Amino acid sequence: MGNRRISSDLKDCALHLWSTGWTTEDICYAFRVSPRSLYRWRAIFEEFGQVTKPPSVLRGRDRIVSLAVLTAIREVFFHDPTVMLDELAWHLAIHHDVVISTSALQATLVRAGLTSKVLQKVACERDEAQRQDKDDRTTSRNYGRSPLGQRAESSEPFVRADRFTLTAALTSGKIQMTMALDGYIATRIVLGSMDAYQFFDFIVEDVLPQMKPYPDVQSVLILDNCRIHHTELLREVLNEHGEFLSTDLCCMFTRRQVL
């Protein structure tokens, strides 16, 4: 006979019929129970005065996160759904004196219905009050938490600011057959994209004056195959100061000894 839940009323009725003279066989047949169940109900009734055992006085370990702390957690995610588990754990430890691991915190959030989901990003620039003091530097997160059935929304600046191009000349030296970077000898930053004329000016004005005759250090200039590196004007200037070699992968300029 499979296990099934039997109500307290049915147990009381079976014991009452047994006390009025019914046989165990008739009771078991009428209620579809086993004799062992009938004897167990009577033993419980004689011990506790009822057909079911009272709740145990022994309690398990109290939950680390109380209802008040869980309410505070909901407030945190309401104001910032992108809070990470380790950040939330530090917040609870500092402000609520609750020390909890990230794994236990994850299980608590799942039980509370605070699930992780893809963030719905809302442009904060459409709010004129936030537009005045927004920070253009932003590192957006892609996931956040919110109650079940609700979107996780985060107000993010959709930045449309100026772009800059940074160009630099690196120096390197051979140390035990390996190339080691020494640092920068020239840098230039331009607003927007750098064109061929700006790159030409950077090489001629900033880089060439610091190059030395071969085979001294800073005597070989290697350029990649970017289109703005291959202008005829730049080739002519480099040929006047040294030897310009072009390959499919890079361009190499070697400065000659000036006599």
N, C-alpha and C positions, 0 to 999 in steps of 0.2 A: 504494500500500500504506500503510495507516494506521500510525501510531506505536504500538508495543506494547513492553512491558517484557520483555527477554530476560535470562534468568538467566546467571550466570557459568559455570555448568556446561555450559549449551548452547553458549556461545561457545567454551569449552575443547574441547568435543567436535567442533565444526565445524573448528577449527584443527587438531586432531589428525588428522581425516579428510583434510584438505587436505594435511598433511605426509606422509600414507601413500599419496598418489597419486590421491585423488578429485579430480574436476574441479570447478571452481567452479559449473558449471551443475547438476551432480548435488547438490552441497551446498546450493545455493540452493533447489533444488526440494524436497529432503528436509526442510529446516528452515524453509522458507517465509520466507527472508530475501533481501535484495537483494545483488548483488555489491559494492556500495559499503560495506555494513555489514561484509562479510567482509574486505575490504581494510583498513577502519578498525580492526577488531579485531586484525589482524595487525600494523599499525603501532603500536598501543598496546602489544601484547605485546613487540614488539622494543624499544620505548623503556623500558618499566617492568618487563618480566618477568612481567606478568600482563595479563589481558584487560580489566581495568577500571582507570581512572585512580585513583591514590591521592587521598585528601582533600587539598585545597589547604592550604598552610601559612599562607595569608593568612586572617586572622580579621576579622570585622566588629567593630563597636563593642560593647564590653562593656555589658551591661544596667545601667542606673542602679540599679535595685532588686535587690539581691542576695537570696539565699535567707534569710539571717539577717534582713534588713530586712523581707522579705515575712512571715516568721514573727512579727515584731513588729507588723506591720500587722494580722495575724489576731488577735493578742492585744488590740489596740486595739478592733477591732470586736466581739470577744467580750465585752468589758466595757462597751462603749458603742456599739451599732449605729447611733446617730444622728449620729455624727461626720461633718461635711461635708468635701468634698474640700479646700477651702482650709485648714480646720483641720488635716486630716491632713498636708497639705504643710508647714505650719508645724511640726508635730510632728516630721516627718522631718528638716527642716532643723536644728532645734534639738538634738534628741536623737541623731540618726544621721548628721548632716553630709551629708545627701542633698538636693540642690536639684533639684526636678522640677516641671514645670508640671502644672496640674490636668488638662489634656487627656491628657498622657502617663500621669499617675497613673490616670485613668479607664480607659485602655486596659490598663494593668497589672492593675488590679483585675478587669477582665472576663476577662483571660487566666487569672488566679488563681482564678476562680470565685466572686468576691465581688460579687454582683449587688445592684442596688438594688430594693427591694420595699416594699410598704406595711407599716408597723410593726404588730405584734401587741402591744397595750398590756396590761400586767398591773398591777393595782392593788397598789401597794407597801404600802398600809395593811393588807393581810391579813398582812403580816409584822410581828409585834409589835416586833421589834428595830428595824426601820426606822420604825415608827409613832412612836417616842419622839422622834426627831430629824428628822422630815420637815419640809420647807419648804413652806408652803401656797402660796407664789408660784411658779408654774410656767408655762413656755412650752413646750408639748409640740411635738415635731416629728412629722410624719406618715410620713416615709420613713426607712429605714435600710438597712444592708448586712449580709449574712450569706452563708455558703457555699451553693452550690447544693443545693436539697433541704431546707434548714433555714429555719425562720421567723426573722424579725428581730424580737426581742422587746425591749421597753423597759419598765422598771419606773417607773411614773408615779404621782404622788399624785392620787387621785380626790377632789378637795377638796369637802367639804360644810361650808363655813364660813359666818360671818355675812355678810349683804349690807348695804350702806349706800346711801343716796340723797344725792346732792350737789345742792344748789340754789344758784344764784348770780344776782346782778343785775349785768349788764354796762352800762357807760356808753359812749356814742359821741358824737362831735362831727362837724359838717360841715367838711370841709377840701377846698376846691376842688370842691364839688359831689359829693364822695364821702364815704361813711360810714367813719370810722376809729374803731376800738375804743380806748378810753382805759384800761380796766381794770375791776376789780370794786369795787363799793361795798358789797356785802353778800354773805355766803355763810353757808350752814347745812348741816350734815351730820346726818342722822338714821339710826338703826338700822332697817333694813328699808325698806319703801315709805313714801313721804310721803303723808299723807291731806290732805283739804281743811282740817281744823282746823290742822294743822301749817303748811300753806302760808299760811293766813290769818295766823297768828302771825308768820311770817317777813316778810310784806309790811308788817303794821302795826308791828311792833316794830323791824325792821331796815331796811326800804326807805323807807317814808313819811317818817320823820324826816330823811332825807338829801335829799328832793326839794325843789325850789325853785319859786317862782312862774314861770308862763309869761311871756315866751319865754326865760327864762334856761336855762342848761344844767341837766340833770337835772330837767326840769320835765314830761317826758312819759314815762309808764310803758306799755310795750307787752308784752302777755302773749299767748301762743299759745292755741290752742283746747283745751288739756287740760281734762278735766272738772272737776278740783279747782280750776281758776281761775275758775269761773263760779258760785260760791255766792252766795246772796242776801245773806248777812251781809257778804261782801266788797264787793258792789255798794253796799250802804248806807254802809259806812265810806268807800269811795272817793267817793261822791256828797257826803258831808259835807265832804270836803276839796278837791273839784274836780269836773270833768266826766268822766263815765264813758261811753264809746262802745263798742258791741259790733258786730262784723262777723262774717262767716262764717270769716274767716281769723285774726283776732286781736282782742284787746280793747285799747283805748287809753284811758289816763287822763291828763287834763291838769290839773295843779294850778293853781287860780285864785290871783290876787293877793289876799292877805289884807290888808284895810283896817283 
